[in-house]
């Protein structure tokens, strides 16, 4: 079991304040640490861009606990260690004859961290990664394990928990029969045409992602289409709202194939292969969710800041996500548009922009991604989540001595 101090998140922009970071190699080791630690928090692959995973005491890096994949063919579930990276286990799930309903754009993220923060892929009919959870195992304040499943009355408040309900060690996910996909690239689409048809654009395939820098156009739209069972391929349109189909690119070690070739779900749903450096590798991110019915107005509002945004922006990716019932989910209660900014590594400048950006999105009910940069305080968050008081009560009952408390939870959620 490794122990270190003074560690950073993936982008190097957040220094964890925890006294120690332990990397247990088993659940038993993790339980021992929890039982003896007054303050402890779980840590995954460190892809958060804020202090959501930090703790004033001890951090548990769960990536050292073995995957130990269990496939239940009858129940159509897979169970594995919460520190497992999606891209590392996806091919094995595929070989067992199954597939996940969705993945994030980065296959490098851990199951536990992604689920706890509401991370998602794209698809108007697809829920976030949290919606695949059938049950999960967690260590309580005394180090004892418990299992929380869909039959638990508090399940909808527990899945997306921001690490405040315990240390999640294993997760059981729903799966479906394996499938294949293709990615095709279209563009550009003039801005006004895109915003007038944004819901239809994002319903053009199982998973759709659009890219812009808030100029006069959306430069590229990626359609990720499922190939029907028993078919060799699937027909895709020659144009998309007037935008031609682009040649795309084959898989090049940095991006997954975008040339219309057919491949397994795990190599087409993510944007990047597991062996690549994720995205630009040197960046900060913010992401903001608005009801899909407000998509055009919200995008136009953001574009009104284009002159301030563009000097600090790599690209903005626009996606959609289906509604779910989870109390702290950005898509709780309604389908959403996801406006995801990949900023240059200008954390000070981006932090200065966010209050104005989020103020423009406030009339549309804009909610931030829990693991990314945001300026919203506890008062603003309380107005966006109708079940927040219930979540606070859940935390108080599960953790009366505040073993899993965090500065983020206190500041943003009032827990």
C-alpha positions in Angstrom: 0.0 0.0 0.0 1.6 3.3 -1.2 1.3 6.4 0.9 2.2 9.9 -0.4 1.6 13.6 0.3 0.9 16.8 -1.7 -0.5 15.3 -4.9 -2.2 17.0 -7.9 -5.2 16.4 -10.1 -4.7 15.4 -13.7 -4.3 18.9 -15.1 -2.0 20.0 -12.4 -4.3 22.8 -11.4 -5.6 21.5 -8.1 -3.3 20.5 -5.2 -5.0 18.2 -2.8 -4.9 19.4 0.8 -5.2 16.0 2.4 -2.5 15.0 4.9 -1.9 11.7 3.2 -2.9 9.8 0.1 -3.1 6.0 0.4 -3.4 3.5 -2.5 -4.7 0.3 -1.0 -4.4 -2.9 -3.0 -7.5 -4.5 -1.5 -10.9 -3.6 0.0 -9.8 -5.0 3.4 -6.9 -2.5 3.4 -9.2 0.3 2.4 -11.6 -0.7 5.3 -8.8 -0.6 7.8 -7.8 2.9 6.7 -11.4 4.2 6.9 -11.9 2.7 10.4 -8.9 4.5 11.8 -9.3 7.8 10.0 -11.3 10.7 11.4 -11.6 12.2 7.9 -11.3 10.3 4.6 -12.5 10.6 1.0 -12.3 8.4 -2.1 -10.1 9.3 -5.1 -10.3 8.0 -8.6 -8.3 9.0 -11.7 -8.1 12.6 -10.7 -9.9 14.0 -13.7 -11.9 16.6 -11.6 -11.0 20.2 -12.1 -12.0 21.3 -8.6 -11.7 20.1 -5.0 -14.7 17.8 -5.1 -12.5 14.8 -4.3 -10.4 16.5 -1.7 -10.5 15.9 2.1 -8.8 17.6 5.1 -7.7 14.2 6.3 -6.9 11.1 4.2 -7.5 10.4 0.5 -7.9 6.8 -0.7 -6.7 6.3 -4.3 -9.0 3.4 -5.3 -7.2 2.6 -8.6 -5.0 0.1 -6.9 -7.9 -2.2 -6.0 -8.2 -5.1 -8.6 -11.0 -4.9 -11.1 -12.0 -8.5 -10.4 -14.7 -8.5 -13.1 -17.7 -10.6 -12.5 -20.2 -11.2 -15.3 -23.7 -12.3 -14.5 -25.2 -13.5 -17.8 -28.6 -14.2 -16.4 -29.1 -10.8 -14.7 -27.2 -9.0 -17.5 -24.9 -7.2 -15.1 -21.1 -6.8 -14.6 -19.5 -6.0 -11.2 -16.0 -4.6 -10.7 -13.8 -2.5 -8.6 -14.8 1.2 -8.4 -11.3 2.4 -9.3 -11.4 0.5 -12.6 -10.9 2.7 -15.7 -13.7 2.2 -18.3 -11.3 1.8 -21.2 -9.3 -0.9 -19.4 -12.3 -3.2 -18.7 -14.5 -2.4 -21.7 -12.8 -4.9 -24.1 -13.2 -7.7 -21.6 -16.9 -6.9 -21.2 -17.2 -7.0 -25.0 -15.4 -10.4 -25.1 -18.0 -11.7 -22.6 -20.7 -10.7 -25.2 -22.0 -7.5 -23.5 -21.8 -3.8 -23.9 -22.4 -0.7 -21.8 -25.2 1.6 -22.9 -22.8 4.6 -22.9 -19.3 5.8 -22.1 -17.7 9.1 -21.5 -15.5 10.8 -24.1 -12.5 9.8 -22.0 -12.1 6.1 -21.4 -9.4 6.9 -18.8 -11.9 7.8 -16.0 -12.8 5.5 -13.2 -16.2 4.0 -12.7 -16.5 5.3 -9.1 -15.5 8.8 -9.8 -17.5 9.2 -13.0 -20.7 7.8 -11.3 -20.3 9.9 -8.2 -20.0 13.2 -10.2 -22.7 12.6 -12.8 -20.2 12.2 -15.7 -21.8 11.2 -19.0 -21.5 10.5 -22.7 -23.9 11.8 -25.3 -27.2 10.7 -26.5 -30.7 12.3 -26.2 -32.1 8.9 -25.4 -29.1 7.8 -23.3 -28.7 8.5 -19.6 -25.5 9.4 -17.8 -23.1 6.7 -16.7 -24.8 6.7 -13.3 -28.0 5.4 -14.9 -26.4 2.0 -15.5 -25.8 1.4 -11.8 -27.8 -1.6 -10.5 -26.1 -1.5 -7.1 -22.8 -0.5 -5.4 -20.8 -1.6 -2.3 -19.6 1.1 0.0 -17.6 1.4 3.3 -19.3 3.3 6.1 -17.6 5.4 8.7 -16.6 2.4 10.8 -15.1 0.6 7.7 -18.0 -1.9 7.5 -19.3 -2.6 4.0 -22.9 -2.3 2.9 -24.7 -2.7 -0.5 -27.1 -0.2 -1.8 -29.3 -1.3 -4.7 -32.3 -0.1 -6.7 -34.7 -1.5 -4.2 -33.3 0.9 -1.5 -35.7 3.9 -1.0 -32.6 6.1 -0.8 -31.0 4.8 -4.0 -31.8 7.8 -6.1 -30.1 10.0 -3.6 -27.1 7.8 -3.1 -25.8 6.9 -6.6 -24.6 10.4 -7.4 -23.0 11.1 -4.0 -19.9 13.2 -4.5 -18.0 10.9 -2.0 -20.1 12.2 0.9 -21.8 8.9 1.7 -18.8 6.6 2.0 -16.1 4.9 0.1 -17.5 3.1 -2.9 -15.4 -0.1 -3.5 -17.4 -2.1 -6.1 -20.1 -1.3 -8.6 -22.6 -3.4 -10.4 -23.7 -2.1 -13.8 -26.5 -3.1 -16.2 -25.2 -4.3 -19.6 -26.8 -5.3 -22.9 -25.8 -7.6 -25.7 -22.6 -6.3 -27.4 -23.0 -4.1 -30.4 -20.9 -2.3 -33.1 -20.9 1.4 -34.1 -19.4 3.8 -36.6 -18.5 7.5 -36.4 -19.1 9.9 -39.2 -18.1 13.6 -39.3 -20.2 16.4 -40.8 -19.7 20.1 -41.0 -19.7 23.0 -40.9 -23.2 24.1 -40.0 -24.0 27.8 -39.9 -24.7 29.0 -36.3 -28.3 30.0 -36.8 -29.2 26.8 -38.7 -27.6 24.7 -36.0 -29.4 26.5 -33.1 -32.7 26.3 -34.9 -32.4 22.6 -35.2 -30.2 21.6 -32.3 -32.5 19.0 -30.9 -32.9 17.4 -34.3 -29.2 17.4 -35.0 -28.6 15.6 -31.7 -31.3 13.1 -32.5 -29.6 12.1 -35.8 -27.8 9.1 -34.3 -27.5 7.1 -31.1 -24.8 9.5 -29.8 -24.0 12.9 -31.3 -21.3 15.5 -30.4 -21.0 19.0 -31.9 -18.0 21.3 -31.7 -17.7 25.1 -31.9 -15.6 28.1 -30.8 -18.7 30.4 -30.9 -18.0 32.0 -34.2 -20.3 31.9 -37.1 -20.6 28.1 -37.3 -20.5 24.7 -35.6 -17.4 23.4 -37.2 -18.0 19.6 -36.8 -20.8 17.2 -35.8 -19.9 13.6 -34.9 -22.6 11.0 -35.5 -22.0 7.8 -33.6 -24.4 5.3 -35.1 -25.3 1.8 -33.9 -25.1 -1.0 -36.4 -28.2 -3.2 -36.2 -27.8 -6.8 -34.9 -26.9 -9.1 -37.7 -26.0 -6.3 -40.2 -22.6 -5.5 -41.6 -23.2 -1.7 -41.5 -25.8 1.0 -41.1 -26.8 3.7 -43.6 -25.9 7.2 -42.7 -26.9 10.5 -44.4 -24.8 12.1 -47.1 -25.4 15.5 -45.4 -26.7 16.9 -42.1 -28.9 20.0 -42.3 -27.0 21.1 -45.4 -23.5 20.1 -44.0 -21.6 17.6 -46.1 -20.2 14.4 -44.7 -16.4 14.9 -44.2 -13.7 12.3 -44.9 -13.0 11.9 -41.3 -9.9 10.2 -40.0 -9.0 6.6 -39.2 -7.9 5.8 -35.7 -4.5 7.3 -35.2 -3.6 6.5 -31.6 -4.9 9.8 -30.4 -8.5 9.8 -31.7 -10.9 6.8 -32.3 -11.8 6.3 -35.9 -14.1 8.9 -37.5 -14.0 7.6 -41.0 -17.3 5.6 -41.1 -15.5 2.3 -40.4 -17.4 -0.1 -38.2 -15.9 -1.1 -34.8 -16.8 -2.3 -31.3 -18.8 0.0 -29.1 -15.9 0.6 -26.7 -13.7 1.9 -29.6 -16.4 4.2 -31.1 -18.3 5.8 -28.2 -15.2 7.4 -26.6 -13.3 10.1 -28.5 -9.9 8.8 -27.4 -8.2 5.4 -27.1 -7.2 4.3 -23.6 -3.5 4.3 -24.6 -3.6 8.0 -25.7 -3.0 11.1 -23.7 -6.5 12.3 -22.9 -7.6 15.4 -24.9 -5.0 18.1 -24.9 -3.5 16.9 -21.6 -3.0 20.5 -20.5 -6.2 22.2 -19.9 -9.0 23.1 -17.5 -12.7 22.4 -18.1 -16.1 23.7 -17.2 -19.5 22.2 -18.2 -23.0 23.6 -17.9 -26.3 21.8 -18.3 -29.5 23.4 -19.4 -32.9 21.9 -20.2 -32.9 20.8 -23.9 -36.0 23.0 -24.5 -33.7 26.0 -23.7 -30.9 24.9 -26.0 -31.0 27.7 -28.6 -31.4 30.5 -26.1 -28.6 29.2 -23.9 -26.2 28.8 -26.8 -26.9 32.3 -28.1 -26.4 33.7 -24.6 -23.0 32.0 -24.4 -22.1 33.2 -27.9 -22.7 36.8 -26.8 -19.5 36.4 -24.7 -17.5 35.0 -27.7 -14.9 37.8 -27.7 -14.0 37.1 -24.1 -14.2 33.3 -24.4 -12.2 32.7 -27.6 -8.8 33.8 -26.3 -8.9 31.1 -23.6 -10.8 28.3 -25.4 -9.5 25.1 -27.1 -13.0 24.1 -28.1 -16.6 23.7 -26.8 -18.3 20.4 -27.2 -22.1 20.3 -27.2 -23.9 17.1 -26.2 -27.3 15.9 -24.9 -28.3 13.6 -22.1 -31.6 12.0 -21.1 -33.4 12.8 -17.9 -32.9 10.7 -14.8 -34.3 10.6 -11.2 -31.1 11.1 -9.2 -31.3 13.9 -6.6 -28.0 15.6 -7.5 -28.0 14.8 -11.2 -27.5 17.7 -13.6 -30.2 16.0 -15.7 -32.5 15.3 -12.8 -36.1 15.5 -14.1 -35.5 16.7 -17.7 -33.5 16.0 -20.9 -30.5 18.4 -21.1 -28.1 20.1 -23.4 -24.5 19.8 -22.2 -22.2 22.7 -23.0 -18.7 21.5 -22.2 -15.7 23.9 -22.4 -12.2 22.6 -22.9 -10.3 25.7 -21.9 -6.6 26.4 -22.4 -4.7 26.0 -19.2 -5.6 29.5 -18.0 -7.3 28.7 -14.7 -7.2 32.3 -13.3 -8.6 33.8 -16.5 -11.3 31.1 -16.8 -12.3 31.5 -13.1 -12.8 35.3 -13.9 -15.0 34.5 -16.9 -17.2 31.9 -15.2 -19.4 34.2 -13.0 -20.5 36.1 -16.1 -20.9 33.0 -18.1 -23.0 31.3 -15.5 -25.1 34.4 -14.9 -26.1 34.3 -18.6 -27.1 30.6 -18.1 -29.0 31.2 -14.9 -32.3 32.2 -16.6 -32.2 28.8 -18.3 -31.6 26.8 -15.1 -27.9 26.2 -15.8 -26.4 23.5 -13.6 -22.6 22.9 -13.4 -20.8 19.6 -13.7 -19.8 18.6 -10.2 -16.3 17.7 -11.2 -15.4 20.9 -13.2 -14.8 24.5 -12.6 -17.8 26.6 -11.5 -18.4 29.9 -9.7 -21.8 28.9 -8.3 -22.1 29.0 -4.5 -24.3 27.2 -2.1 -27.2 29.6 -2.5 -27.3 29.2 -6.3 -26.9 25.4 -6.1 -29.8 25.2 -3.6 -32.1 26.8 -6.1 -31.2 24.3 -8.8 -31.7 21.0 -6.9 -35.2 20.5 -5.4 -34.0 17.4 -3.5 -30.9 18.9 -2.0 -32.4 19.1 1.5 -33.2 15.4 1.3 -29.6 14.7 0.3 -28.3 16.6 3.3 -30.5 14.5 5.5 -29.2 11.4 3.9 -25.6 12.4 4.5 -26.4 13.3 8.1 -27.9 9.9 8.8 -25.2 7.9 7.0 -22.3 9.9 8.4 -23.2 11.6 11.7 -19.6 12.2 12.7 -18.7 13.6 9.2 -16.0 11.1 8.4 -16.5 11.8 4.7 -17.0 15.5 4.9 -15.2 17.8 2.5 -14.7 21.5 2.0 -16.5 21.2 -1.3 -19.5 19.6 0.3 -19.6 22.2 3.0 -19.1 25.2 0.6 -21.4 24.1 -2.2 -23.9 21.7 -0.7 -24.1 22.8 2.9 -23.4 19.2 4.1 
